[in-house]
Amino acid sequence: MKPWQDEQLQLLLAEDNEHQVFDHIAEIARRLGFDHCAYGVRPPLPVSRQRIVMFNTYPTEWRERYAKQNYLAVDPTVQHGLRSALPVVWSEEFFANAREFWEEARAFNLRYGWAHPCRDAQGVLGMLTVAEMQETSIKLSWLAQISHLAMTRILVRKLVPESNVKLSHQETAVIRWTADGKSAAEIAKIMGLSVRTVTFHLTNVTSKLNAANKTAAAVRAAMLGLLY
């Protein structure tokens, strides 16, 4: 008999649609004893206009209120996920600086919850949240990790086409030196190449990453984990 974790992982990875994956995640959370489930993902690009894509099973009225009041901008769980990889349990203290948000959430019977951020090598941030919880923290931590794996496997290639880019060994080396502030002439000397060849590689990387210039390409490559 397969372990419970393996069965659920295979179920999630068998899907190729983010909505179907989330439906499975929500069902797993429900079987673990949670009335509501939410998953959010923030791709690393674009840098200047970062976005968060949300999926949840919260009451329709609360989702509409959340959007109308732009609570995404003040939600303490979101702010926590942007700066920490540690799970957090909802509490009066945690929501102390967002009293209006907390009072409204409780009015919709969202009083107890747990949120677990996840980050991966491509710089993608995800966070699983469950509400009206029981004590099943070990399985929840595991569910947060596989939720991130299954959802970002589908979403990132849609939201960030550049995540599918493959760089050659020399392209990786050239853009890595560029990220360190080296000029084309300096890189040519370091790598034993001509300046023309270095420029050729930089042009290719810039094109592959849909960047405006080599500096932007270096930033994108770093954020997507392509420098390693």
C-alpha positions in Angstrom: 0.0 0.0 0.0 1.3 3.4 -0.9 1.8 6.0 1.8 -0.9 8.6 2.1 1.5 11.3 1.0 2.5 9.5 -2.2 -1.1 8.8 -3.2 -2.1 12.5 -2.8 1.1 13.7 -4.6 0.4 11.5 -7.6 -3.2 12.7 -7.7 -2.1 16.3 -7.8 0.7 15.9 -10.3 -1.6 13.9 -12.7 -3.7 17.1 -13.3 -2.7 19.7 -15.9 -5.2 22.4 -15.0 -4.6 24.7 -12.0 -8.3 24.8 -11.1 -8.5 21.0 -11.0 -5.4 20.9 -8.9 -6.8 23.3 -6.5 -10.0 21.4 -6.3 -8.0 18.4 -5.2 -6.1 20.4 -2.7 -9.3 21.8 -1.2 -10.7 18.2 -1.0 -7.6 17.0 0.8 -7.9 19.9 3.3 -11.6 19.1 3.8 -10.8 15.5 4.6 -8.2 16.7 7.1 -11.0 18.6 8.8 -10.9 22.2 7.4 -13.9 24.0 6.2 -12.0 26.4 3.9 -8.8 26.4 1.9 -6.9 29.0 -0.1 -3.8 29.0 -2.2 -2.0 32.1 -3.5 1.1 32.3 -5.8 3.3 35.2 -6.7 5.6 34.7 -9.7 9.0 36.5 -9.7 8.3 38.5 -12.9 7.5 41.2 -13.8 9.7 42.8 -11.1 8.0 46.2 -11.1 4.4 45.0 -11.3 4.3 41.9 -9.1 1.0 40.1 -9.0 -0.6 37.5 -6.8 -3.0 34.8 -8.2 -5.5 33.5 -5.7 -7.7 30.4 -5.4 -10.0 29.8 -2.4 -13.2 28.2 -1.2 -14.1 31.0 1.1 -17.8 32.2 1.1 -18.7 34.2 -2.0 -19.7 37.2 0.1 -16.3 37.3 1.8 -14.4 37.0 -1.5 -16.4 39.9 -2.9 -15.8 42.0 0.2 -12.1 41.1 0.2 -11.7 42.3 -3.4 -13.9 45.4 -2.9 -11.9 46.6 0.1 -8.5 45.6 -1.5 -7.7 43.5 1.6 -4.9 41.8 -0.3 -2.8 44.9 0.3 -3.3 44.8 4.1 -3.9 41.1 4.8 -1.3 40.2 7.5 -1.0 36.6 6.2 0.0 37.8 2.8 2.5 40.3 4.3 3.9 37.5 6.4 4.3 35.2 3.4 6.2 37.8 1.5 8.9 38.0 4.1 9.0 34.7 5.9 8.9 30.9 5.2 7.6 30.1 8.6 4.0 28.9 9.1 1.7 31.1 11.1 -1.4 30.5 13.2 -4.2 33.2 13.2 -4.5 35.0 16.5 -5.6 38.3 18.0 -1.9 39.3 18.3 -1.1 38.4 14.7 -4.0 40.6 13.4 -3.4 43.4 15.9 -2.4 45.9 13.1 -5.3 45.0 10.9 -8.3 45.2 13.2 -10.9 46.1 10.6 -9.8 43.2 8.4 -9.8 40.8 11.3 -13.3 41.8 12.6 -14.8 41.4 9.1 -13.2 38.0 8.6 -14.6 36.8 11.9 -18.0 38.2 10.9 -17.8 35.6 8.1 -16.9 32.9 10.6 -13.3 32.9 9.6 -11.8 32.8 13.1 -9.2 30.1 13.2 -6.6 29.5 10.5 -3.1 28.5 9.6 -0.9 29.7 6.7 2.2 28.1 5.3 4.4 30.0 2.8 6.6 28.1 0.3 9.4 29.3 -1.9 11.2 27.4 -4.7 14.5 27.8 -6.6 12.8 29.8 -9.4 11.8 32.5 -6.9 8.2 31.6 -6.9 6.3 32.3 -3.7 3.2 30.3 -2.8 1.1 30.1 0.3 -1.5 27.6 1.5 -4.1 28.7 4.0 -6.7 26.7 5.8 -9.5 28.0 8.0 -11.5 26.6 10.9 -8.7 24.2 11.7 -8.0 21.2 13.8 -4.5 20.0 15.0 -3.0 18.2 12.1 0.2 20.3 11.6 2.5 17.6 10.2 0.1 16.7 7.3 -0.6 20.4 6.8 3.1 21.2 6.3 3.4 18.4 3.8 0.2 19.6 2.0 1.6 23.1 1.7 4.7 21.8 0.0 3.0 19.6 -2.5 0.4 22.3 -3.2 3.2 24.6 -4.1 4.8 22.0 -6.3 1.6 21.0 -8.1 0.2 24.5 -8.6 3.4 26.3 -9.7 4.2 23.4 -12.1 1.2 24.6 -14.1 0.9 28.3 -13.2 4.4 29.4 -13.6 4.7 28.3 -17.3 1.5 30.3 -18.0 2.3 33.4 -15.9 6.1 33.5 -16.6 6.9 32.1 -20.0 10.6 33.0 -19.3 10.6 30.2 -16.6 10.9 27.7 -19.5 14.1 29.2 -20.8 17.1 27.0 -21.1 20.5 28.7 -21.2 23.7 27.1 -22.6 26.7 26.8 -20.3 28.4 29.8 -21.9 25.2 31.9 -21.8 24.9 31.1 -18.1 28.5 32.0 -17.4 28.2 35.3 -19.4 25.0 36.5 -17.7 26.4 35.4 -14.3 29.5 37.7 -14.8 27.1 40.4 -16.0 25.1 40.1 -12.8 28.4 40.7 -11.0 28.8 44.0 -12.8 31.4 42.9 -15.4 31.6 44.6 -18.8 31.6 42.6 -22.0 35.4 43.3 -22.4 36.0 42.1 -18.8 34.0 38.9 -19.4 35.8 38.2 -22.6 39.1 38.4 -20.8 37.9 36.2 -17.9 36.4 33.5 -20.2 39.0 33.6 -22.9 36.5 34.7 -25.5 36.2 37.5 -28.0 34.1 40.6 -27.1 32.0 39.8 -30.1 31.2 36.3 -28.8 30.4 37.6 -25.3 28.1 40.2 -26.9 26.5 37.5 -29.0 25.7 35.4 -25.9 24.3 38.5 -24.1 22.1 39.3 -27.0 20.8 35.7 -27.0 20.1 35.7 -23.3 18.4 39.1 -23.4 16.1 37.8 -26.2 15.3 34.5 -24.5 14.3 36.3 -21.3 12.3 39.1 -23.1 14.5 41.7 -21.4 15.0 45.3 -22.5 18.8 45.1 -22.0 21.6 43.0 -20.5 21.0 44.5 -17.0 17.4 43.5 -17.0 18.3 40.1 -18.4 20.7 39.6 -15.5 18.0 40.5 -13.0 15.5 38.2 -14.6 18.0 35.3 -14.7 18.8 35.8 -11.1 15.2 35.9 -10.0 14.4 32.7 -12.1 17.3 30.8 -10.6 19.1 30.5 -13.9 22.5 31.6 -12.6 23.3 28.3 -11.0 
